[in-house]
Amino acid sequence: MNCKPGNLAYITRLPAGQCCRTQLMGAVVRVTQLKRLDPPLWAMEKPLVLHVDFGFFELKIHLTAIEDEYLTPIDGVPVEEEQTDEVTA
């Protein structure tokens, strides 16, 4: 599994044939809880809202969950409350 609850993650790929995949690529989401185990499906903190214009009608899509395999977690350095080391000149 790529993510853990509370992780920020990039959407790095989507299933073939997804009509809006180019709009979603690179989007940053925060995963909140595991909704399904096989395959892992994560609920997102805020839904991604996509507007798709087909010319004769417009479609509004609310994406509220995404599979783990399409996410890459954003790892960072842990933040400390106070500075423990100093650099001397």
MDTraj code that builds the backbone (N, CA, C; nanometers):
import mdtraj as md
import numpy as np

residues = "MET ASN CYS LYS PRO GLY ASN LEU ALA TYR ILE THR ARG LEU PRO ALA GLY GLN CYS CYS ARG THR GLN LEU MET GLY ALA VAL VAL ARG VAL THR GLN LEU LYS ARG LEU ASP PRO PRO LEU TRP ALA MET GLU LYS PRO LEU VAL LEU HIS VAL ASP PHE GLY PHE PHE GLU LEU LYS ILE HIS LEU THR ALA ILE GLU ASP GLU TYR LEU THR PRO ILE ASP GLY VAL PRO VAL GLU GLU GLU GLN THR ASP GLU VAL THR ALA".split()
xyz = np.array([
    [0.0845, -0.1170, 0.0000],
    [0.0000, 0.0000, 0.0000],
    [0.0899, 0.1245, 0.0000],
    [0.0561, 0.2231, -0.0835],
    [0.1361, 0.3439, -0.0956],
    [0.1121, 0.4438, 0.0167],
    [-0.0129, 0.4646, 0.0548],
    [-0.0484, 0.5733, 0.1464],
    [-0.0914, 0.5233, 0.2841],
    [-0.0922, 0.6186, 0.3771],
    [-0.1436, 0.5968, 0.5126],
    [-0.2434, 0.7091, 0.5408],
    [-0.3356, 0.6895, 0.6354],
    [-0.4316, 0.7955, 0.6653],
    [-0.3609, 0.9266, 0.6998],
    [-0.4097, 1.0358, 0.6426],
    [-0.3529, 1.1673, 0.6682],
    [-0.2457, 1.2089, 0.5694],
    [-0.1987, 1.1160, 0.4844],
    [-0.0946, 1.1491, 0.3857],
    [-0.1457, 1.2451, 0.2795],
    [-0.0554, 1.3326, 0.2352],
    [-0.0762, 1.4067, 0.1113],
    [-0.0191, 1.3200, 0.0006],
    [-0.0847, 1.3203, -0.1148],
    [-0.0372, 1.2378, -0.2258],
    [-0.0694, 1.3039, -0.3590],
    [0.0152, 1.2757, -0.4594],
    [-0.0091, 1.3168, -0.5968],
    [-0.0880, 1.2076, -0.6665],
    [-0.1762, 1.2462, -0.7563],
    [-0.2370, 1.1494, -0.8465],
    [-0.1398, 1.1354, -0.9621],
    [-0.0774, 1.0186, -0.9733],
    [0.0277, 0.9997, -1.0735],
    [-0.0169, 0.9211, -1.1955],
    [-0.1243, 0.8465, -1.1844],
    [-0.1783, 0.7769, -1.3018],
    [-0.3230, 0.7396, -1.2749],
    [-0.3950, 0.7090, -1.3817],
    [-0.5366, 0.6734, -1.3718],
    [-0.5652, 0.5573, -1.4656],
    [-0.6788, 0.4906, -1.4462],
    [-0.7107, 0.3784, -1.5344],
    [-0.7272, 0.4245, -1.6792],
    [-0.6963, 0.3366, -1.7718],
    [-0.7125, 0.3674, -1.9144],
    [-0.8593, 0.3962, -1.9433],
    [-0.8812, 0.4925, -2.0302],
    [-1.0183, 0.5248, -2.0688],
    [-1.0866, 0.6255, -1.9780],
    [-1.0195, 0.6725, -1.8751],
    [-1.0774, 0.7728, -1.7854],
    [-1.0926, 0.9021, -1.8658],
    [-1.2153, 0.9533, -1.8795],
    [-1.2395, 1.0671, -1.9684],
    [-1.1687, 1.1942, -1.9229],
    [-1.1422, 1.2082, -1.7959],
    [-1.0857, 1.3335, -1.7440],
    [-0.9465, 1.3140, -1.6878],
    [-0.8759, 1.2109, -1.7282],
    [-0.7497, 1.1781, -1.6628],
    [-0.6461, 1.2889, -1.6710],
    [-0.6428, 1.3657, -1.7810],
    [-0.5413, 1.4701, -1.7918],
    [-0.5661, 1.5817, -1.6912],
    [-0.6910, 1.6090, -1.6555],
    [-0.7219, 1.7125, -1.5571],
    [-0.6824, 1.6689, -1.4169],
    [-0.6809, 1.5395, -1.3912],
    [-0.6509, 1.4890, -1.2581],
    [-0.5024, 1.4655, -1.2333],
    [-0.4269, 1.4432, -1.3393],
    [-0.2852, 1.4111, -1.3232],
    [-0.2127, 1.5239, -1.2507],
    [-0.1416, 1.4891, -1.1453],
    [-0.0647, 1.5870, -1.0693],
    [-0.1424, 1.6546, -0.9582],
    [-0.2714, 1.6280, -0.9483],
    [-0.3506, 1.6884, -0.8413],
    [-0.3012, 1.6356, -0.7065],
    [-0.3042, 1.7213, -0.6055],
    [-0.2625, 1.6823, -0.4708],
    [-0.3882, 1.6610, -0.3868],
    [-0.3939, 1.5460, -0.3195],
    [-0.5084, 1.5132, -0.2338],
    [-0.4569, 1.4687, -0.0967],
    [-0.5427, 1.4799, 0.0025],
    [-0.5125, 1.4248, 0.1350],
    [-0.6069, 1.3068, 0.1561],
    [-0.5481, 1.1896, 0.1796],
    [-0.6308, 1.0713, 0.2033],
    [-0.6674, 1.0652, 0.3516],
    [-0.7918, 1.0272, 0.3794],
    [-0.8382, 1.0303, 0.5179],
    [-0.8603, 0.8930, 0.5783],
    [-0.9258, 0.8064, 0.5046],
    [-0.9523, 0.6732, 0.5599],
    [-0.9642, 0.5714, 0.4482],
    [-0.9337, 0.4486, 0.4822],
    [-0.9425, 0.3388, 0.3873],
    [-1.0884, 0.2955, 0.3792],
    [-1.1462, 0.3036, 0.2594],
    [-1.2867, 0.2664, 0.2411],
    [-1.3030, 0.1201, 0.2019],
    [-1.2009, 0.0654, 0.1357],
    [-1.2061, -0.0729, 0.0890],
    [-1.0652, -0.1278, 0.0916],
    [-1.0522, -0.2563, 0.1173],
    [-0.9207, -0.3172, 0.1303],
    [-0.8693, -0.3815, 0.0019],
    [-0.9556, -0.4406, -0.0797],
    [-0.9077, -0.5130, -0.1966],
    [-0.9831, -0.4717, -0.3217],
    [-0.9286, -0.3915, -0.4111],
    [-0.8042, -0.3165, -0.3980],
    [-0.8238, -0.1975, -0.3043],
    [-0.7152, -0.1504, -0.2427],
    [-0.7271, -0.0403, -0.1470],
    [-0.7869, 0.0851, -0.2115],
    [-0.8887, 0.1405, -0.1469],
    [-0.9573, 0.2603, -0.1949],
    [-0.9602, 0.3621, -0.0825],
    [-0.9055, 0.4811, -0.1087],
    [-0.8959, 0.5857, -0.0072],
    [-1.0028, 0.6918, -0.0257],
    [-1.0644, 0.7334, 0.0860],
    [-1.1508, 0.8508, 0.0861],
    [-1.0609, 0.9730, 0.0901],
    [-1.1055, 1.0813, 0.0263],
    [-1.0261, 1.2039, 0.0234],
    [-1.0892, 1.3104, 0.1126],
    [-1.0037, 1.3978, 0.1659],
    [-1.0497, 1.5029, 0.2558],
    [-1.1518, 1.5946, 0.1883],
    [-1.1219, 1.6388, 0.0666],
    [-1.2127, 1.7239, -0.0104],
    [-1.2296, 1.6600, -0.1466],
    [-1.3521, 1.6604, -0.1986],
    [-1.3695, 1.6025, -0.3319],
    [-1.3024, 1.6886, -0.4384],
    [-1.2525, 1.6233, -0.5424],
    [-1.2028, 1.6946, -0.6597],
    [-1.3220, 1.7178, -0.7512],
    [-1.3426, 1.8412, -0.7924],
    [-1.4547, 1.8741, -0.8798],
    [-1.4007, 1.9034, -1.0186],
    [-1.4485, 1.8285, -1.1147],
    [-1.4053, 1.8443, -1.2532],
    [-1.5225, 1.8904, -1.3385],
    [-1.4953, 1.9810, -1.4296],
    [-1.5955, 2.0263, -1.5252],
    [-1.5521, 1.9767, -1.6622],
    [-1.6379, 1.8992, -1.7259],
    [-1.6080, 1.8455, -1.8581],
    [-1.7117, 1.9002, -1.9547],
    [-1.6657, 1.9678, -2.0592],
    [-1.7546, 2.0278, -2.1572],
    [-1.7533, 1.9430, -2.2838],
    [-1.8672, 1.8838, -2.3158],
    [-1.8797, 1.8004, -2.4351],
    [-1.9375, 1.8780, -2.5533],
    [-1.9474, 2.0092, -2.5384],
    [-2.0022, 2.0925, -2.6455],
    [-2.1517, 2.1128, -2.6310],
    [-2.2278, 2.0042, -2.6337],
    [-2.3728, 2.0152, -2.6227],
    [-2.4215, 1.9993, -2.4791],
    [-2.3353, 1.9558, -2.3871],
    [-2.3688, 1.9545, -2.2443],
    [-2.2406, 1.9553, -2.1626],
    [-2.2557, 1.9992, -2.0381],
    [-2.1419, 2.0044, -1.9470],
    [-2.1663, 1.9062, -1.8339],
    [-2.0607, 1.8368, -1.7955],
    [-2.0687, 1.7360, -1.6898],
    [-1.9829, 1.7815, -1.5729],
    [-2.0383, 1.7722, -1.4534],
    [-1.9647, 1.8073, -1.3316],
    [-1.9445, 1.6780, -1.2519],
    [-1.8187, 1.6436, -1.2258],
    [-1.7855, 1.5180, -1.1584],
    [-1.7245, 1.5489, -1.0223],
    [-1.7737, 1.4841, -0.9185],
    [-1.7179, 1.4960, -0.7832],
    [-1.6474, 1.3645, -0.7510],
    [-1.5155, 1.3677, -0.7479],
    [-1.4368, 1.2492, -0.7149],
    [-1.4098, 1.2507, -0.5647],
    [-1.4611, 1.1511, -0.4925],
    [-1.4490, 1.1487, -0.3463],
    [-1.3574, 1.0387, -0.2953],
    [-1.3186, 0.9457, -0.3819],
    [-1.2307, 0.8360, -0.3404],
    [-1.1441, 0.7951, -0.4590],
    [-1.0274, 0.7395, -0.4287],
    [-0.9355, 0.6980, -0.5346],
    [-0.8561, 0.5763, -0.4878],
    [-0.8231, 0.4892, -0.5816],
    [-0.7485, 0.3685, -0.5473],
    [-0.6031, 0.4018, -0.5159],
    [-0.5476, 0.3259, -0.4242],
    [-0.4115, 0.3461, -0.3757],
    [-0.3079, 0.3394, -0.4873],
    [-0.3276, 0.2519, -0.5854],
    [-0.2271, 0.2334, -0.6910],
    [-0.2092, 0.3570, -0.7783],
    [-0.3034, 0.4502, -0.7754],
    [-0.2937, 0.5703, -0.8577],
    [-0.2307, 0.6874, -0.7821],
    [-0.1881, 0.6650, -0.6584],
    [-0.1341, 0.7712, -0.5734],
    [0.0137, 0.7505, -0.5434],
    [0.0855, 0.8612, -0.5317],
    [0.2237, 0.8605, -0.4854],
    [0.2305, 0.9541, -0.3658],
    [0.2629, 0.9008, -0.2468],
    [0.2647, 0.9870, -0.1282],
    [0.3718, 1.0950, -0.1375],
    [0.3433, 1.2078, -0.0764],
    [0.4390, 1.3180, -0.0678],
    [0.5036, 1.3074, 0.0686],
    [0.6290, 1.2673, 0.0699],
    [0.7016, 1.2536, 0.1959],
    [0.7811, 1.3800, 0.2203],
    [0.7913, 1.4154, 0.3453],
    [0.8684, 1.5339, 0.3797],
    [0.9496, 1.5094, 0.5050],
    [1.0217, 1.6096, 0.5431],
    [1.1018, 1.6032, 0.6642],
    [1.0114, 1.6359, 0.7821],
    [1.0152, 1.5598, 0.8909],
    [0.9326, 1.5914, 1.0065],
    [0.9649, 1.7310, 1.0602],
    [0.8618, 1.8019, 1.0997],
    [0.8791, 1.9373, 1.1520],
    [0.8833, 1.9309, 1.3038],
    [0.9852, 1.9944, 1.3636],
    [0.9972, 1.9976, 1.5088],
    [0.9480, 2.1321, 1.5599],
    [0.8967, 2.1321, 1.6811],
    [0.8452, 2.2545, 1.7415],
    [0.9552, 2.3566, 1.7665],
    [1.0693, 2.3112, 1.8148],
    [1.1777, 2.4039, 1.8421],
    [1.3053, 2.3561, 1.7757],
    [1.3946, 2.4488, 1.7465],
    [1.5187, 2.4155, 1.6800],
    [1.6150, 2.3533, 1.7818],
    [1.6717, 2.2375, 1.7446],
    [1.7609, 2.1689, 1.8382],
    [1.9077, 2.1841, 1.8015],
    [1.9379, 2.2100, 1.6751],
    [2.0767, 2.2247, 1.6303],
    [2.0962, 2.3636, 1.5696],
    [2.2152, 2.4188, 1.5877],
    [2.2477, 2.5470, 1.5273],
    [2.3762, 2.5332, 1.4485],
    [2.3862, 2.6114, 1.3440],
    [2.5075, 2.6131, 1.2627],
    [2.5862, 2.7356, 1.3030],
    [2.7132, 2.7145, 1.3377],
    [2.7992, 2.8289, 1.3758],
    [2.8785, 2.8748, 1.2552],
    [2.9022, 3.0039, 1.2483],
    [2.9751, 3.0597, 1.1347],
    [3.1236, 3.0640, 1.1608],
])
top = md.Topology()
chain = top.add_chain()
for i, resn in enumerate(residues, 1):
    res = top.add_residue(resn, chain, resSeq=i)
    for name in ("N", "CA", "C"):
        top.add_atom(name, md.element.get_by_symbol(name[0]), res)
traj = md.Trajectory(xyz[None], top)
